[in-house]
Amino acid sequence: MSDTDEMTINLLLVGRTQSGKSAAGNSLLGSSDFDSHLSPSSVTTCCSLGCSCRISGFTRRNGYELALRVHVMDTPGYPHSSLSKEEVRQAVRAALAQHFGEEGLHLALLVLRADLPLCEEENHHTIQLVQELLGPTWKNFTAILFTHADKVEEAGLNGDQYFHIASDALLNLLSSVQQRYIFVDNQANTLQQERKTILRKIMEFIRKNSYQVLLVK
């Protein structure tokens, strides 16, 4: 809490290269802070922090209306076209300590493409990286953010149908994080419309976690 009528939430984006992390970060911020475009190589090569404008009257806590500010840290993906896993890990850990070291992290958003299958090997490497970054309590501070949800709709699938045909690796991952997930439409003209809905879901995850933060060093 930054003052009596405003709350700031600190979010971390992690995931594979070209999963849509930077685009999702821009959606959460309602801006274009992060570079996001089609590329044959990894676009994000270093960690960067984006901060939203004040969103008035967003939520209530203890009977009081609160405005919201969102801080989002974008990170290099892994596997990366020019950085090793250790380089990615060190960069993210240093940025976490620099930007969220005092206030703590509310939620890490593990970004996955909804239009691509998650295999067991990829799931193992993904969880391993998140564990190394966040430590043994990572499950309490992680949610899945599915990008390219518009492709799911184009395939004629709703949420239940999507998960009914999902791989065991994905279902096990969702179970690990207590079914915390969000779908994001990557069509530019719908991002702003969905922003508050996405942020309210994130706030619900944080609320159910009793507004705890993960302290990072």
C-alpha positions in Angstrom: 0.0 0.0 0.0 1.5 3.3 -1.0 -1.0 5.5 0.9 -4.5 5.3 2.4 -6.3 5.5 -0.9 -4.0 3.7 -3.4 -2.6 0.3 -3.8 0.3 -0.8 -6.0 0.7 -4.3 -7.2 4.0 -5.7 -8.4 3.9 -8.3 -11.2 6.6 -10.4 -12.9 6.3 -11.8 -16.5 8.2 -15.0 -17.2 8.0 -17.5 -20.0 9.4 -18.7 -23.3 10.7 -16.5 -26.1 7.8 -15.4 -28.4 5.1 -16.4 -25.9 3.7 -12.9 -25.9 5.1 -11.6 -22.6 5.8 -8.1 -23.7 2.4 -7.7 -25.4 0.7 -9.0 -22.3 2.7 -6.5 -20.2 1.5 -3.7 -22.4 -2.0 -4.9 -22.0 -1.7 -4.9 -18.2 -0.2 -1.4 -18.2 -2.5 0.1 -20.9 0.5 1.4 -22.7 3.3 0.4 -25.1 6.2 0.5 -22.7 7.6 -2.9 -23.9 8.9 -3.6 -27.4 6.7 -6.2 -29.0 6.8 -7.4 -32.6 7.3 -10.4 -34.8 10.9 -11.4 -35.0 13.0 -14.5 -35.9 15.0 -14.0 -32.7 14.2 -13.1 -29.1 13.0 -9.5 -28.9 13.5 -8.9 -25.2 17.2 -9.0 -24.1 17.0 -7.4 -20.7 14.6 -6.8 -17.8 12.6 -3.7 -17.8 9.9 -2.2 -15.5 6.7 -0.5 -16.7 4.4 1.5 -14.4 0.7 2.2 -15.1 -1.1 5.4 -14.6 -3.4 5.7 -11.5 -6.6 3.8 -12.1 -9.2 5.5 -9.9 -12.0 3.6 -8.0 -10.7 0.3 -9.1 -11.3 -1.8 -5.9 -12.3 -1.6 -2.3 -10.4 -2.9 0.8 -11.6 -2.7 4.4 -14.6 -0.6 3.3 -12.5 2.0 1.5 -12.3 2.7 -2.2 -8.8 2.3 -3.6 -7.1 3.4 -6.8 -4.7 1.0 -8.4 -1.2 1.3 -9.8 0.3 -1.6 -11.7 4.1 -2.3 -11.9 5.1 -4.9 -14.4 8.5 -6.4 -15.0 9.2 -7.8 -18.4 12.0 -10.4 -18.7 14.0 -12.2 -21.4 12.4 -15.4 -22.4 14.0 -18.8 -22.1 15.1 -20.6 -24.3 16.7 -17.4 -25.6 18.3 -16.8 -29.0 21.4 -15.1 -27.5 21.3 -15.6 -23.7 22.0 -18.8 -21.7 19.6 -20.0 -19.0 22.1 -18.8 -16.4 22.3 -15.3 -17.9 18.5 -15.1 -18.0 18.2 -16.3 -14.4 20.9 -13.8 -13.1 19.3 -10.9 -15.0 15.8 -11.6 -13.6 17.1 -12.2 -10.0 19.0 -8.9 -10.1 16.1 -7.0 -11.5 13.7 -8.5 -8.9 16.0 -7.4 -6.1 16.4 -3.9 -7.6 12.8 -3.1 -8.4 10.8 -5.3 -5.9 13.3 -5.9 -3.2 11.7 -3.5 -0.7 8.0 -3.9 -1.5 8.0 -7.6 -2.6 6.3 -9.4 -5.5 2.6 -9.9 -5.5 2.3 -12.3 -8.4 4.4 -13.9 -11.2 2.6 -14.5 -14.4 3.9 -17.5 -16.3 3.0 -16.7 -19.9 2.1 -19.5 -22.2 0.6 -19.5 -25.7 -2.9 -20.9 -25.7 -2.5 -22.0 -29.3 0.5 -24.2 -28.7 0.7 -27.4 -26.8 2.8 -27.7 -23.6 4.9 -30.8 -23.6 6.3 -32.5 -20.5 10.0 -31.5 -21.2 9.0 -27.8 -21.7 6.9 -27.9 -18.5 9.8 -29.3 -16.5 12.2 -26.5 -17.7 9.6 -23.9 -17.1 8.8 -24.9 -13.6 12.5 -25.3 -12.8 13.3 -21.8 -13.9 10.4 -20.3 -11.9 11.4 -22.3 -8.8 15.0 -21.0 -9.1 13.7 -17.4 -9.4 11.0 -17.5 -6.7 12.1 -20.3 -4.3 10.1 -23.0 -2.6 6.9 -21.0 -2.2 6.6 -20.3 -5.9 3.2 -22.0 -6.2 1.6 -19.5 -3.9 2.8 -16.5 -6.0 2.3 -17.8 -9.6 -0.6 -17.7 -12.1 -0.7 -18.8 -15.7 -1.4 -16.2 -18.3 -2.5 -17.7 -21.7 -1.9 -15.4 -24.6 -3.4 -15.7 -28.1 -6.8 -16.6 -26.6 -8.4 -15.3 -29.8 -7.0 -18.4 -31.6 -8.9 -20.6 -29.1 -12.1 -18.8 -29.9 -11.4 -19.1 -33.7 -11.1 -22.9 -33.1 -14.6 -22.9 -31.6 -13.5 -23.9 -28.2 -14.6 -22.5 -24.8 -12.6 -22.8 -21.6 -14.0 -26.2 -20.5 -13.4 -27.7 -24.0 -9.9 -26.3 -24.1 -8.9 -27.9 -20.9 -10.7 -31.1 -21.7 -8.2 -31.7 -24.6 -5.2 -30.1 -22.9 -2.0 -32.1 -22.2 -1.4 -33.7 -18.8 1.7 -31.4 -18.5 -0.6 -28.3 -18.7 -3.2 -29.7 -16.4 -0.6 -30.7 -13.8 0.9 -27.2 -14.0 -2.5 -25.6 -13.5 -3.1 -27.9 -10.5 0.3 -26.8 -9.0 -0.8 -23.1 -9.0 -4.3 -23.9 -7.7 -6.1 -23.3 -11.0 -5.0 -19.6 -11.2 -5.2 -18.7 -14.9 -6.2 -15.9 -17.2 -6.8 -15.8 -21.0 -5.6 -12.7 -22.9 -6.8 -11.9 -26.4 -3.9 -10.7 -28.5 -5.9 -8.7 -31.0 -4.9 -5.1 -30.6 -8.4 -3.7 -30.7 -9.6 -5.8 -27.7 -6.7 -5.4 -25.3 -7.9 -2.2 -23.7 -11.4 -3.5 -23.4 -10.2 -6.6 -21.5 -7.7 -4.8 -19.3 -9.9 -4.1 -16.3 -11.3 -7.6 -16.5 -7.8 -9.1 -16.5 -6.6 -6.8 -13.6 -9.7 -7.7 -11.5 -8.9 -11.4 -11.9 -5.3 -10.7 -10.8 -6.5 -8.7 -7.9 -8.8 -11.7 -6.9 -5.7 -14.0 -6.9 -3.9 -11.5 -4.7 -6.8 -11.1 -2.4 -7.2 -14.8 -1.9 -3.5 -14.9 -1.1 -4.3 -12.4 1.7 -2.3 -9.7 0.0 0.9 -11.5 0.8 4.1 -10.6 -1.0 7.2 -12.6 -1.9 10.3 -10.9 -0.6 13.1 -11.2 -3.1 16.8 -10.5 -2.4 
